[in-house]
């Protein structure tokens, strides 16, 4: 496993790869868990070489968000990636990514303004910008991302399509704890009592899926079931049933309609989603 600290090192490593070699890429902010590692495994299975980036991107955090406290453990991350046989790990400094005088940003209109985009203004501008920069450097054939950040996947697919980048974005399944909580680096903020309360997200999904299987097709009724399941265990940021391609609210539902939510457990904001026809 080769460690790359600078853009120059990354470009030199990429230039040494033989033409025609399939390259997979997993962008991360580190503090890796089984969800991240499932993406690495998917890349290893599909591609001849795998790059992983570790960079806590400041431009996707708002002024009152958790940039300073975001969990970090680079040594542990590198040990995990080494056991998975990753070929290259890129972990640059912010000065390397956003040098003095940096002025260029990427906006994906429409789809970026709803849901997490409404709650976190500027978030997806930061995400799109850093991913475009990384894709330009790594030049992967495929990029692997988790579907827990469902809106992020759609935003980045739109960006890749609109900017004519020949990168296949592979959306991989959500990896969950044994109790159903979707894996997230931010789960480390939760104490045991908060963790139990956080199960309201997956419980809400299961309750809505069960009602849908039983024949309930009313959007208001399904959302009411979700809200009642969450109850006072969390504070809902958003809770919607949406079309899986446009992320617009639906008035009629089918198997592919997606329940998508962000819920605060005290100060910790967690997200989750699933299609109604899935079996959680």
ZANULUM-464771 format. One line per field, with one value per residue: residue number from 1; residue in three letters; x, y, z of N, C-alpha, C, O, CB in turn. Coordinates in steps of 0.1 Angstrom, whole numbers. Glycine has a CB too. Example, Ala and Ser with C-alpha at 12.3 -4.5 7.8 and 13.67 -1.06 7.14 Angstrom:
! residues 2
k <- c(1  2) $
r <- c(Ala  Ser) $
n.u <- c(132  128) $
n.v <- c(-57  -22) $
n.w <- c(78  71) $
ca.u <- c(123  137) $
ca.v <- c(-45  -11) $
ca.w <- c(78  71) $
c.u <- c(132  129) $
c.v <- c(-33  0) $
c.w <- c(78  79) $
o.u <- c(142  134) $
o.v <- c(-33  11) $
o.w <- c(85  80) $
cb.u <- c(113  141) $
cb.v <- c(-45  -6) $
cb.w <- c(90  57) $
***
This chain:
! residues 280
k <- c(1  2  3  4  5  6  7  8  9  10  11  12  13  14  15  16  17  18  19  20  21  22  23  24  25  26  27  28  29  30  31  32  33  34  35  36  37  38  39  40  41  42  43  44  45  46  47  48  49  50  51  52  53  54  55  56  57  58  59  60  61  62  63  64  65  66  67  68  69  70  71  72  73  74  75  76  77  78  79  80  81  82  83  84  85  86  87  88  89  90  91  92  93  94  95  96  97  98  99  100  101  102  103  104  105  106  107  108  109  110  111  112  113  114  115  116  117  118  119  120  121  122  123  124  125  126  127  128  129  130  131  132  133  134  135  136  137  138  139  140  141  142  143  144  145  146  147  148  149  150  151  152  153  154  155  156  157  158  159  160  161  162  163  164  165  166  167  168  169  170  171  172  173  174  175  176  177  178  179  180  181  182  183  184  185  186  187  188  189  190  191  192  193  194  195  196  197  198  199  200  201  202  203  204  205  206  207  208  209  210  211  212  213  214  215  216  217  218  219  220  221  222  223  224  225  226  227  228  229  230  231  232  233  234  235  236  237  238  239  240  241  242  243  244  245  246  247  248  249  250  251  252  253  254  255  256  257  258  259  260  261  262  263  264  265  266  267  268  269  270  271  272  273  274  275  276  277  278  279  280) $
r <- c(Unk  Unk  Unk  Unk  Unk  Unk  Unk  Unk  Unk  Unk  Unk  Unk  Unk  Unk  Unk  Unk  Unk  Unk  Unk  Unk  Unk  Unk  Unk  Unk  Unk  Unk  Unk  Unk  Unk  Unk  Unk  Unk  Unk  Unk  Unk  Unk  Unk  Unk  Unk  Unk  Unk  Unk  Unk  Unk  Unk  Unk  Unk  Unk  Unk  Unk  Unk  Unk  Unk  Unk  Unk  Unk  Unk  Unk  Unk  Unk  Unk  Unk  Unk  Unk  Unk  Unk  Unk  Unk  Unk  Unk  Unk  Unk  Unk  Unk  Unk  Unk  Unk  Unk  Unk  Unk  Unk  Unk  Unk  Unk  Unk  Unk  Unk  Unk  Unk  Unk  Unk  Unk  Unk  Unk  Unk  Unk  Unk  Unk  Unk  Unk  Unk  Unk  Unk  Unk  Unk  Unk  Unk  Unk  Unk  Unk  Unk  Unk  Unk  Unk  Unk  Unk  Unk  Unk  Unk  Unk  Unk  Unk  Unk  Unk  Unk  Unk  Unk  Unk  Unk  Unk  Unk  Unk  Unk  Unk  Unk  Unk  Unk  Unk  Unk  Unk  Unk  Unk  Unk  Unk  Unk  Unk  Unk  Unk  Unk  Unk  Unk  Unk  Unk  Unk  Unk  Unk  Unk  Unk  Unk  Unk  Unk  Unk  Unk  Unk  Unk  Unk  Unk  Unk  Unk  Unk  Unk  Unk  Unk  Unk  Unk  Unk  Unk  Unk  Unk  Unk  Unk  Unk  Unk  Unk  Unk  Unk  Unk  Unk  Unk  Unk  Unk  Unk  Unk  Unk  Unk  Unk  Unk  Unk  Unk  Unk  Unk  Unk  Unk  Unk  Unk  Unk  Unk  Unk  Unk  Unk  Unk  Unk  Unk  Unk  Unk  Unk  Unk  Unk  Unk  Unk  Unk  Unk  Unk  Unk  Unk  Unk  Unk  Unk  Unk  Unk  Unk  Unk  Unk  Unk  Unk  Unk  Unk  Unk  Unk  Unk  Unk  Unk  Unk  Unk  Unk  Unk  Unk  Unk  Unk  Unk  Unk  Unk  Unk  Unk  Unk  Unk  Unk  Unk  Unk  Unk  Unk  Unk  Unk  Unk  Unk  Unk  Unk  Unk  Unk  Unk  Unk  Unk  Unk  Unk  Unk  Unk  Unk  Unk  Unk  Unk) $
n.u <- c(8  7  14  2  8  7  -6  12  26  4  -3  20  20  -3  4  21  6  -4  -18  -53  -56  -79  -93  -104  -121  -125  -138  -133  -140  -125  -120  -128  -153  -173  -190  -176  -155  -168  -172  -146  -141  -159  -147  -123  -131  -141  -122  -88  -70  -71  -78  -80  -92  -86  -99  -110  -132  -134  -151  -176  -188  -210  -209  -216  -213  -198  -170  -145  -146  -150  -147  -114  -89  -62  -41  -53  -71  -53  -42  -64  -70  -47  -49  -70  -58  -56  -44  -34  -34  -46  -40  -43  -33  -53  -42  -31  -53  -70  -55  -40  -58  -77  -106  -127  -158  -182  -215  -245  -275  -309  -314  -296  -306  -327  -339  -311  -297  -312  -312  -286  -271  -249  -236  -236  -223  -197  -193  -196  -175  -151  -152  -151  -125  -110  -117  -107  -80  -74  -86  -104  -120  -143  -162  -169  -196  -216  -251  -264  -260  -280  -290  -266  -253  -270  -266  -239  -239  -253  -236  -213  -224  -233  -209  -196  -179  -162  -169  -180  -204  -208  -233  -235  -249  -265  -247  -254  -255  -259  -282  -297  -291  -279  -246  -223  -197  -204  -218  -201  -203  -225  -237  -245  -272  -282  -276  -295  -319  -314  -321  -346  -347  -342  -363  -385  -384  -388  -414  -429  -424  -436  -463  -468  -464  -486  -506  -511  -513  -514  -498  -497  -505  -485  -463  -471  -471  -443  -434  -447  -434  -408  -413  -407  -381  -363  -354  -370  -355  -360  -385  -395  -414  -401  -395  -372  -353  -356  -359  -381  -411  -436  -469  -483  -474  -449  -431  -405  -405  -391  -384  -370  -349  -337  -326  -323  -305  -304  -277  -267  -268  -284  -288  -309  -324  -346  -360  -395  -401  -380  -365  -358) $
n.v <- c(-12  21  53  85  118  143  162  162  137  120  124  115  88  80  83  63  40  14  19  11  -4  -12  11  17  38  51  76  91  105  95  79  52  27  -4  1  18  0  -19  -7  -5  -32  -38  -23  -36  -60  -54  -40  -36  -20  -1  30  50  78  100  125  152  173  207  224  214  216  234  267  263  236  203  203  207  188  164  129  115  92  85  67  42  40  36  12  -5  -3  -13  -40  -47  -47  -23  -3  24  52  83  112  142  176  204  227  218  210  232  258  290  316  302  298  285  268  241  238  220  224  226  196  197  215  206  187  175  195  218  220  222  246  251  227  206  220  220  192  184  199  189  162  163  174  153  132  142  140  113  99  77  46  36  47  43  45  48  41  52  79  90  112  125  107  109  136  136  118  132  154  141  132  156  170  155  134  103  83  57  57  37  27  15  -9  1  -4  -19  -17  -45  -41  -26  1  25  24  49  74  94  81  75  96  91  82  52  53  72  59  38  54  63  42  47  56  35  19  34  32  4  2  17  3  -22  -14  -6  -30  -43  -30  -3  28  54  85  106  90  70  86  96  73  69  92  90  67  75  95  110  104  114  145  155  165  164  145  125  111  101  104  82  91  119  130  144  150  125  117  94  60  34  3  14  39  62  63  89  105  128  130  144  133  144  165  153  147  124  104  84  60  42  21  15  -10  -26  -50  -44) $
n.w <- c(0  -10  3  -2  0  -12  -40  -61  -57  -60  -87  -99  -92  -104  -131  -135  -138  -158  -191  -196  -173  -148  -126  -93  -70  -38  -20  11  44  64  97  96  91  90  69  52  46  32  8  -1  -4  -25  -45  -48  -57  -82  -96  -109  -95  -65  -52  -22  -6  21  37  56  46  47  34  31  55  77  94  120  125  129  123  136  157  143  141  140  131  119  119  126  105  83  90  88  60  49  56  39  15  -1  -27  -30  -9  -4  15  19  29  40  29  7  -9  -10  -18  -10  -23  -36  -56  -70  -74  -74  -84  -82  -94  -82  -74  -53  -35  -19  11  27  16  20  47  53  41  13  17  -3  -24  -14  -13  -40  -52  -39  -46  -74  -78  -67  -84  -108  -102  -95  -116  -119  -131  -119  -92  -58  -36  -6  -1  20  22  3  -12  -17  -34  -57  -64  -70  -92  -110  -114  -125  -149  -161  -165  -182  -174  -175  -155  -136  -112  -85  -65  -33  -10  22  52  82  118  141  154  137  133  110  98  107  108  126  145  166  183  200  231  251  258  240  216  217  215  189  173  165  139  120  130  123  95  92  102  84  60  67  69  43  29  40  26  29  12  14  14  34  56  58  64  88  104  104  117  142  151  154  173  205  207  190  172  144  114  86  70  45  18  -13  -48  -63  -81  -87  -62  -54  -35  -34  -45  -49  -41  -47  -49  -53  -42  -19  15  33  56  81  114  145  173  202  199  177  144  123  94  72  50  28  3  -2  -10  -1  21  52) $
ca.u <- c(0  15  8  4  5  6  -11  23  28  -7  -2  31  16  -13  10  29  -3  -4  -31  -62  -58  -91  -90  -115  -118  -134  -135  -138  -135  -118  -127  -135  -161  -176  -196  -165  -147  -176  -170  -133  -142  -165  -138  -113  -137  -144  -112  -75  -63  -80  -74  -89  -88  -90  -98  -121  -134  -140  -161  -189  -193  -215  -202  -219  -213  -188  -157  -133  -147  -153  -137  -103  -79  -55  -33  -62  -76  -43  -40  -75  -69  -36  -54  -79  -50  -57  -31  -30  -42  -43  -45  -37  -36  -62  -34  -29  -65  -75  -43  -43  -63  -86  -118  -136  -167  -191  -229  -254  -287  -321  -314  -288  -313  -337  -335  -299  -292  -320  -308  -271  -267  -235  -230  -234  -213  -185  -191  -193  -162  -140  -152  -146  -111  -104  -119  -97  -66  -73  -90  -109  -131  -155  -162  -178  -202  -227  -264  -269  -260  -287  -290  -252  -251  -277  -260  -227  -242  -257  -224  -205  -231  -234  -196  -191  -168  -165  -167  -192  -206  -214  -240  -235  -259  -262  -243  -260  -252  -267  -295  -304  -286  -270  -233  -218  -187  -210  -223  -192  -208  -236  -235  -253  -286  -285  -276  -308  -328  -312  -327  -359  -347  -345  -376  -395  -384  -394  -428  -435  -424  -446  -476  -468  -467  -500  -516  -513  -508  -516  -485  -498  -506  -472  -454  -476  -465  -429  -433  -451  -424  -397  -418  -399  -367  -354  -361  -370  -351  -369  -390  -403  -414  -397  -392  -358  -344  -356  -360  -393  -421  -445  -483  -486  -462  -447  -419  -393  -406  -380  -385  -357  -350  -326  -332  -313  -305  -298  -270  -261  -277  -282  -296  -312  -333  -348  -371  -406  -402  -369  -367  -347) $
ca.v <- c(0  33  65  97  130  155  161  157  123  113  124  106  74  77  83  50  29  10  22  -1  -10  -6  18  20  49  52  88  90  114  87  72  41  16  -15  6  22  -11  -27  0  -9  -46  -37  -18  -46  -71  -50  -32  -41  -12  7  42  55  91  103  140  158  184  218  232  208  218  248  274  258  221  196  202  206  176  153  119  112  83  82  55  31  39  31  -2  -12  -3  -22  -54  -49  -47  -11  0  38  60  98  119  155  187  214  237  211  210  246  267  304  322  292  305  277  259  234  238  211  231  218  184  200  225  200  178  179  208  229  220  225  254  250  214  199  227  215  178  183  204  181  150  166  176  140  124  147  136  98  94  63  41  35  53  35  53  42  47  59  93  88  124  128  99  115  149  133  112  144  162  134  132  169  175  145  126  89  76  50  58  25  30  2  -10  6  -14  -15  -24  -57  -36  -19  15  26  28  63  79  102  72  76  107  86  73  40  57  79  49  32  63  64  31  51  58  22  14  41  26  -9  3  21  -8  -31  -8  -6  -44  -46  -24  11  35  69  91  111  79  64  96  97  61  71  103  84  57  83  101  120  98  123  157  154  176  162  131  126  100  108  97  79  97  133  134  152  143  117  117  80  53  21  -3  21  52  61  71  95  113  132  131  148  126  156  174  144  146  111  102  71  59  29  20  9  -24  -33  -57  -39) $
ca.w <- c(0  -11  9  -10  8  -20  -54  -70  -55  -66  -101  -103  -90  -115  -144  -136  -140  -173  -197  -196  -160  -142  -113  -85  -61  -26  -13  25  54  74  108  88  97  81  57  43  41  22  -5  -5  -9  -38  -55  -50  -65  -95  -103  -107  -85  -57  -45  -12  -1  35  38  62  37  55  26  32  69  79  104  134  124  138  116  146  165  135  146  132  136  106  121  126  91  75  93  82  46  46  57  28  3  -9  -34  -28  0  -5  26  17  38  34  21  -6  -16  -12  -16  -9  -36  -43  -59  -79  -67  -83  -79  -89  -90  -80  -65  -41  -26  -10  21  34  10  26  61  54  29  9  19  -15  -31  -9  -17  -54  -55  -35  -54  -88  -77  -65  -96  -118  -99  -95  -129  -118  -140  -111  -78  -49  -25  1  -4  32  17  -10  -19  -22  -46  -69  -67  -77  -105  -119  -117  -134  -162  -167  -168  -192  -168  -178  -142  -132  -97  -80  -52  -26  1  35  61  95  130  143  159  126  131  98  103  104  117  137  156  177  193  208  243  250  258  227  206  218  209  175  166  160  124  113  134  115  81  92  104  71  51  71  66  28  26  44  17  30  1  16  18  48  66  60  71  102  110  106  127  155  155  160  186  212  208  182  166  129  106  75  68  33  8  -25  -60  -61  -91  -86  -48  -52  -28  -42  -40  -49  -37  -52  -43  -54  -35  -9  28  35  68  90  127  156  186  209  189  167  132  116  82  69  39  22  -6  5  -13  4  34  61) $
c.u <- c(9  7  12  -1  2  -1  0  26  16  -6  9  27  6  -7  18  19  -5  -18  -40  -64  -70  -88  -103  -111  -129  -130  -141  -133  -128  -126  -135  -142  -165  -183  -186  -158  -155  -174  -156  -133  -149  -156  -127  -118  -139  -133  -98  -67  -73  -73  -84  -83  -94  -88  -111  -123  -141  -151  -174  -195  -198  -207  -205  -219  -200  -174  -145  -134  -150  -142  -126  -94  -71  -47  -41  -67  -66  -41  -52  -74  -58  -41  -64  -71  -53  -44  -25  -39  -37  -48  -38  -40  -46  -55  -32  -41  -71  -64  -48  -47  -73  -100  -129  -144  -177  -205  -237  -268  -298  -320  -305  -295  -323  -331  -322  -294  -300  -315  -294  -267  -252  -229  -226  -224  -199  -182  -188  -179  -151  -140  -147  -131  -104  -105  -109  -83  -65  -76  -95  -119  -144  -152  -173  -183  -213  -240  -270  -270  -267  -287  -276  -249  -257  -271  -247  -229  -245  -245  -215  -211  -230  -220  -189  -179  -172  -161  -180  -193  -214  -220  -241  -245  -255  -258  -248  -254  -262  -281  -303  -299  -277  -256  -229  -207  -192  -216  -214  -195  -218  -232  -245  -268  -291  -285  -290  -319  -327  -318  -341  -359  -350  -358  -387  -396  -391  -409  -435  -435  -434  -460  -478  -471  -481  -511  -518  -506  -509  -503  -486  -498  -493  -463  -458  -471  -450  -427  -436  -441  -412  -401  -409  -384  -358  -362  -359  -365  -359  -373  -399  -403  -412  -395  -376  -348  -344  -357  -371  -403  -431  -459  -489  -473  -462  -435  -407  -393  -397  -384  -371  -358  -337  -332  -320  -316  -297  -291  -265  -271  -274  -292  -298  -322  -335  -360  -382  -406  -390  -373  -355  -343) $
c.v <- c(12  45  77  109  142  152  157  143  115  113  115  91  70  75  69  38  26  14  9  -8  -3  -1  21  30  50  65  87  103  107  83  61  31  6  -10  11  10  -20  -20  -4  -23  -46  -33  -29  -57  -67  -44  -38  -33  -4  18  46  69  93  118  145  172  196  225  226  209  232  254  269  242  216  194  199  193  163  142  116  102  77  69  42  29  32  16  -10  -13  -12  -37  -57  -49  -35  -8  14  45  75  105  133  165  196  224  231  212  224  256  281  309  313  299  297  267  253  234  229  216  221  207  187  209  218  192  183  193  220  231  225  233  253  237  207  206  222  201  177  188  195  168  152  167  162  131  129  142  120  92  79  59  40  41  47  43  45  49  52  74  93  100  127  120  105  128  146  126  123  152  154  133  145  174  164  137  111  81  70  51  46  28  16  2  -4  -6  -10  -23  -36  -53  -28  -4  16  31  42  66  87  94  72  87  102  78  61  43  64  69  42  41  64  53  35  54  45  16  21  35  12  -8  8  10  -19  -27  -9  -21  -49  -39  -9  19  50  75  97  101  73  73  97  85  64  81  98  74  65  90  111  115  107  135  156  166  176  148  132  112  106  99  95  85  113  139  143  144  136  118  103  72  39  15  5  35  50  69  76  105  117  135  135  139  136  164  166  142  133  111  87  71  45  30  12  -6  -32  -41  -53  -50) $
c.w <- c(0  -5  2  -2  0  -34  -63  -69  -61  -81  -106  -102  -101  -128  -146  -139  -155  -178  -198  -183  -153  -128  -106  -75  -50  -19  1  33  66  86  103  97  86  68  47  37  31  8  -10  -11  -23  -49  -58  -58  -79  -103  -100  -96  -78  -50  -34  -8  13  37  44  55  44  47  26  46  70  91  118  134  131  131  126  154  157  139  135  139  124  108  120  112  82  77  87  67  41  46  45  15  -7  -15  -31  -18  -1  6  26  29  32  26  7  -15  -19  -9  -15  -23  -43  -44  -67  -71  -77  -76  -88  -85  -89  -70  -52  -31  -17  1  28  29  16  41  63  41  25  10  6  -25  -27  -13  -32  -58  -51  -43  -68  -88  -75  -77  -107  -115  -100  -109  -128  -129  -132  -97  -70  -37  -18  -1  9  29  3  -18  -25  -34  -59  -73  -75  -91  -115  -123  -127  -148  -169  -172  -177  -187  -170  -165  -138  -117  -93  -66  -45  -14  14  44  75  106  132  147  149  124  119  103  98  113  129  148  168  187  203  220  242  250  245  216  206  212  194  167  161  144  117  117  126  101  82  94  91  61  54  67  51  24  29  36  19  19  3  21  31  59  69  67  85  110  113  118  141  160  161  173  192  214  200  177  151  123  93  75  56  26  -6  -36  -60  -71  -90  -72  -45  -44  -37  -36  -41  -47  -44  -45  -43  -47  -22  3  31  47  74  103  137  168  195  199  178  156  125  104  79  57  35  13  1  2  -8  17  43  71) $
o.u <- c(17  -5  23  -13  -5  -1  -3  27  19  -9  8  31  7  -11  20  24  -7  -28  -34  -73  -72  -82  -112  -100  -141  -120  -153  -124  -126  -139  -147  -138  -160  -182  -187  -155  -149  -175  -154  -127  -145  -156  -124  -111  -138  -133  -96  -59  -84  -63  -96  -71  -105  -77  -121  -115  -153  -160  -184  -206  -192  -200  -196  -225  -192  -168  -138  -124  -151  -131  -129  -91  -74  -47  -38  -68  -70  -39  -49  -76  -59  -37  -65  -77  -51  -33  -13  -51  -25  -61  -28  -49  -48  -60  -30  -40  -75  -64  -59  -41  -78  -105  -140  -139  -179  -207  -236  -273  -298  -324  -307  -290  -328  -319  -322  -288  -294  -315  -290  -261  -244  -218  -215  -218  -191  -171  -179  -173  -142  -129  -140  -124  -94  -96  -103  -76  -55  -71  -90  -125  -155  -141  -184  -174  -220  -240  -282  -280  -260  -285  -275  -243  -251  -269  -244  -221  -241  -244  -211  -204  -227  -219  -177  -169  -183  -152  -190  -185  -226  -212  -248  -248  -243  -264  -246  -248  -272  -291  -313  -302  -267  -255  -232  -207  -187  -220  -218  -190  -220  -223  -253  -276  -302  -293  -295  -328  -337  -319  -347  -369  -359  -365  -397  -406  -399  -417  -446  -445  -440  -468  -489  -479  -487  -523  -526  -494  -505  -497  -477  -492  -489  -455  -450  -467  -446  -419  -429  -438  -406  -393  -403  -377  -346  -374  -348  -371  -366  -365  -410  -395  -419  -394  -369  -336  -334  -355  -371  -404  -435  -461  -498  -462  -472  -430  -399  -383  -396  -388  -362  -368  -326  -342  -309  -327  -285  -297  -259  -282  -263  -302  -290  -329  -326  -369  -379  -410  -389  -384  -344  -334) $
o.v <- c(14  47  80  110  151  140  149  136  104  102  109  84  59  67  65  27  36  12  -2  -16  9  -8  27  31  49  65  84  110  114  83  60  28  7  -16  7  9  -27  -27  -6  -26  -54  -38  -31  -63  -76  -44  -45  -39  0  16  44  70  88  123  144  181  195  231  232  204  242  247  270  236  224  183  190  187  153  145  115  103  66  60  32  18  24  8  -21  -24  -18  -44  -69  -51  -36  -10  15  43  77  105  135  162  195  229  239  214  226  263  284  307  316  305  303  259  258  230  229  214  209  209  180  211  225  189  193  200  231  242  231  227  255  234  202  200  219  197  170  182  192  163  144  162  159  124  120  139  116  82  71  68  42  41  45  49  37  61  57  80  96  100  132  125  105  130  152  128  122  155  160  135  146  182  165  135  107  73  76  45  44  31  7  13  -4  -17  2  -34  -36  -60  -23  1  8  40  45  62  87  99  69  86  108  70  61  37  61  70  39  36  66  54  28  53  45  10  14  33  10  -15  3  8  -24  -34  -12  -23  -57  -41  -3  16  58  70  95  103  70  69  99  86  60  79  101  73  60  90  120  120  107  135  155  177  186  139  138  104  115  86  104  84  119  151  150  132  142  121  100  76  34  21  4  41  40  81  68  112  111  142  129  138  135  170  172  137  131  117  79  81  37  38  3  -14  -45  -38  -57  -48) $
o.w <- c(9  -8  -1  1  4  -38  -72  -79  -67  -87  -117  -111  -107  -136  -157  -142  -162  -172  -200  -182  -153  -120  -112  -71  -53  -11  3  29  76  85  105  108  75  58  35  25  23  -2  -22  -21  -31  -60  -70  -67  -88  -116  -90  -89  -83  -43  -36  -6  16  37  39  58  46  53  21  49  65  98  127  143  137  133  124  157  163  139  123  151  119  99  113  107  74  68  81  61  31  38  42  4  -19  -9  -29  -19  1  9  33  36  20  16  -2  -27  -31  2  -19  -33  -53  -35  -70  -63  -88  -65  -100  -74  -93  -59  -42  -20  -8  1  35  36  18  46  73  32  34  5  4  -34  -36  -17  -35  -67  -59  -47  -74  -97  -82  -81  -114  -124  -106  -112  -136  -135  -137  -92  -74  -30  -25  -2  8  32  -7  -30  -36  -44  -69  -85  -85  -100  -126  -135  -137  -158  -180  -181  -179  -195  -166  -165  -138  -109  -97  -57  -50  -9  17  44  79  105  125  145  152  113  119  111  86  125  140  158  179  199  213  219  232  242  240  207  195  204  187  154  153  138  108  109  122  95  73  88  88  54  45  62  46  15  23  38  11  16  -6  31  40  69  80  76  94  121  124  127  151  172  171  182  185  222  203  177  146  125  90  80  57  28  -10  -35  -56  -69  -93  -70  -35  -46  -48  -24  -34  -51  -48  -36  -33  -45  -16  2  33  48  71  104  136  173  195  190  169  158  120  105  83  55  38  14  9  11  -10  23  41  79) $
cb.u <- c(-10  19  12  -4  16  19  -17  36  29  -20  1  44  9  -24  20  37  -17  -1  -29  -57  -45  -102  -82  -121  -117  -133  -141  -134  -146  -107  -135  -124  -174  -184  -205  -155  -143  -191  -171  -123  -150  -177  -131  -108  -150  -155  -112  -67  -52  -87  -72  -89  -93  -82  -95  -120  -141  -130  -156  -189  -182  -230  -205  -233  -214  -193  -153  -133  -159  -153  -145  -95  -86  -46  -25  -73  -79  -30  -40  -88  -66  -25  -62  -90  -53  -62  -33  -29  -41  -49  -43  -41  -23  -70  -21  -24  -76  -87  -33  -31  -52  -88  -115  -128  -175  -186  -235  -252  -290  -325  -308  -276  -319  -346  -333  -288  -295  -335  -310  -263  -272  -227  -239  -247  -214  -184  -204  -204  -160  -141  -166  -153  -107  -110  -133  -98  -63  -83  -79  -116  -127  -158  -163  -172  -206  -224  -273  -260  -246  -301  -295  -242  -256  -292  -256  -218  -253  -267  -216  -203  -246  -240  -188  -187  -166  -157  -162  -191  -213  -205  -254  -220  -264  -275  -227  -275  -252  -261  -293  -318  -279  -276  -222  -230  -177  -220  -225  -178  -213  -245  -237  -250  -289  -275  -265  -312  -327  -297  -329  -363  -333  -334  -378  -392  -369  -388  -431  -428  -410  -445  -477  -455  -456  -502  -529  -507  -514  -527  -481  -510  -517  -466  -455  -491  -467  -422  -441  -465  -420  -392  -421  -405  -367  -348  -354  -384  -336  -363  -397  -397  -428  -384  -395  -356  -348  -369  -347  -399  -429  -441  -491  -493  -460  -446  -416  -390  -421  -367  -391  -352  -357  -319  -339  -314  -299  -288  -259  -256  -276  -285  -290  -317  -329  -351  -367  -419  -403  -358  -367  -351) $
cb.v <- c(0  36  66  96  133  161  174  165  119  119  139  109  72  88  94  48  32  -5  27  -11  -7  -17  31  7  63  40  101  77  124  96  82  34  22  -26  18  31  -20  -27  15  -9  -54  -28  -5  -52  -75  -40  -18  -41  -3  -2  54  45  103  95  146  160  180  228  233  193  215  247  288  263  216  183  214  218  178  156  106  125  71  93  55  33  53  38  -4  -5  11  -20  -56  -39  -59  1  -1  45  55  104  112  162  194  221  240  197  202  249  265  312  325  279  317  270  266  219  252  196  241  212  172  207  235  191  164  169  208  226  207  212  268  260  206  196  242  216  170  191  218  177  144  179  185  134  125  162  140  92  95  61  28  20  69  22  67  41  36  57  100  83  136  124  84  117  157  125  102  153  165  119  128  179  177  152  130  84  86  35  71  13  37  -1  -24  13  -16  -18  -15  -66  -28  -18  20  36  17  73  87  111  58  78  119  78  80  30  66  90  38  28  77  65  19  64  64  12  17  56  24  -17  14  34  -15  -34  6  -1  -54  -42  -31  16  31  71  102  120  69  60  109  97  49  77  115  78  48  94  90  123  84  115  170  150  175  167  127  136  92  116  106  64  93  138  140  157  153  102  126  76  51  21  -16  24  55  66  62  102  105  145  118  163  112  151  181  130  158  100  109  62  68  18  13  15  -26  -23  -73  -26) $
cb.w <- c(12  -26  24  -24  18  -22  -58  -67  -40  -61  -106  -95  -76  -115  -145  -123  -133  -174  -212  -206  -151  -142  -116  -78  -68  -17  -20  32  59  80  116  80  104  88  61  50  53  26  -3  7  1  -37  -50  -36  -59  -95  -99  -120  -92  -46  -55  1  -10  46  25  78  25  59  12  28  79  82  104  138  110  142  108  156  175  120  149  129  144  102  134  136  86  76  109  85  41  56  70  28  -5  0  -49  -41  15  -19  39  4  43  45  28  -4  -8  -2  -27  -4  -45  -34  -67  -90  -56  -85  -80  -85  -101  -93  -72  -46  -35  -19  15  32  -5  26  68  55  31  16  27  -22  -29  6  -14  -62  -48  -20  -54  -93  -65  -53  -101  -118  -85  -84  -139  -104  -146  -109  -79  -45  -30  16  -10  44  17  -7  -10  -11  -44  -65  -54  -68  -103  -112  -104  -129  -160  -158  -156  -205  -153  -190  -131  -136  -93  -80  -53  -21  3  41  61  94  143  153  172  129  144  88  97  105  109  131  151  172  185  199  257  261  270  224  209  232  215  172  175  167  120  116  149  114  77  104  115  66  51  86  71  22  33  59  18  44  -12  27  7  48  62  46  63  102  101  93  124  154  143  149  196  226  203  170  172  124  102  62  82  24  8  -22  -73  -62  -105  -93  -43  -65  -19  -43  -49  -62  -22  -67  -50  -69  -31  -14  39  23  79  84  132  159  186  220  196  173  123  126  70  81  28  33  -19  1  -28  8  32  68) $
***
